[in-house]
Each structure stands twice: as C-alpha cells, then as structure tokens.
Amino acid sequence: MAEYRDVFDFAAKAGCLEGYLYERHNLEPGYLSNWVDNINRMYNTLPEAAKAECKPQYLEVLKKICDHFNKLVGADNQVTKKVNQMLAEVEG
C-alpha cells in the first residue's frame, strides 16, 4: 500500500507546484528549488510500473511548470534549468 501513497504524494506535490505557478505574475524562485528537488526525487523513487503509467501525465505537468518558470524568471534561472533537465530526463 505504501506504493500508492508514494504515487499520491508525488502527484499532489507536482500538481500543487503547477497550480502555485499558474496565476503568478512575479516569482522568487529560490525557495522553490527544494520543491522541484522533492518532485524529482519522488518520481525517481517510484516503482518502474508506476512511473510508466503516470509518465504521460507527468510530462504534461512538467511542460506546464517549465513554461511557467520560463515566463516568470527566464530560461537562465537555476530552477528553470533544473526543471528543463527533469523534463529532458523523463522524455528520455
């Protein structure tokens, strides 16, 4: 059962970040670095079957998060680069 809890926790954190960024017009990305790191760590520790099943939806969320970061703080920001790297790894 812990597997399902891990999937839920991962999905909740990723969805919350997308929602948090959605209506922002400015942003201080520094404190979001841990949030992004946690999402990445949580995804990477999911069982392979769970990752395979949620990969399409995760890619959609990551693309939205990337778009938000690019608009809010620019492509050269450290957190933006981190999210873009995560996207590249998941797209693999």
Backbone hydrogen bonds, N-H to C=O, Kabsch-Sander energy under -0.5 kcal/mol:
donor,donor_aa,acceptor,acceptor_aa,energy
4,Y,1,M,-0.6
5,R,1,M,-1.6
6,D,2,A,-2.6
7,V,3,E,-2.1
8,F,4,Y,-2.5
9,D,5,R,-3.0
10,F,6,D,-2.4
11,A,7,V,-2.6
12,A,8,F,-2.8
13,K,9,D,-2.3
14,A,10,F,-2.4
15,G,11,A,-2.7
16,C,12,A,-2.4
17,L,13,K,-2.0
18,E,14,A,-2.0
19,G,15,G,-2.4
20,Y,16,C,-2.8
21,L,17,L,-2.1
22,Y,18,E,-1.2
23,E,19,G,-0.6
24,R,21,L,-1.3
31,Y,28,E,-0.6
32,L,29,P,-1.3
33,S,29,P,-0.6
33,S,30,G,-1.2
35,W,31,Y,-0.5
36,V,32,L,-2.5
37,D,33,S,-2.6
38,N,34,N,-2.7
39,I,35,W,-2.1
40,N,36,V,-2.3
41,R,37,D,-2.7
42,M,38,N,-2.8
43,Y,39,I,-2.5
44,N,40,N,-2.4
45,T,41,R,-1.3
46,L,42,M,-0.5
46,L,43,Y,-1.3
51,K,47,P,-2.4
52,A,48,E,-2.6
53,E,49,A,-1.9
54,C,50,A,-2.1
55,K,51,K,-1.4
58,Y,54,C,-2.7
59,L,55,K,-2.7
60,E,56,P,-1.6
61,V,57,Q,-2.2
62,L,58,Y,-3.0
63,K,59,L,-2.4
64,K,60,E,-1.9
65,I,61,V,-2.7
66,C,62,L,-2.9
67,D,63,K,-2.5
68,H,64,K,-2.5
69,F,65,I,-2.6
70,N,66,C,-2.8
71,K,67,D,-2.2
72,L,68,H,-2.6
73,V,69,F,-2.8
74,G,69,F,-1.1
74,G,70,N,-0.7
77,N,74,G,-1.2
81,K,77,N,-2.4
82,K,78,Q,-2.0
83,V,79,V,-2.5
84,N,80,T,-2.6
85,Q,81,K,-2.1
86,M,82,K,-2.2
87,L,83,V,-2.4
88,A,84,N,-2.2
89,E,85,Q,-2.4
90,V,86,M,-2.4
91,E,87,L,-2.6
92,G,88,A,-1.7
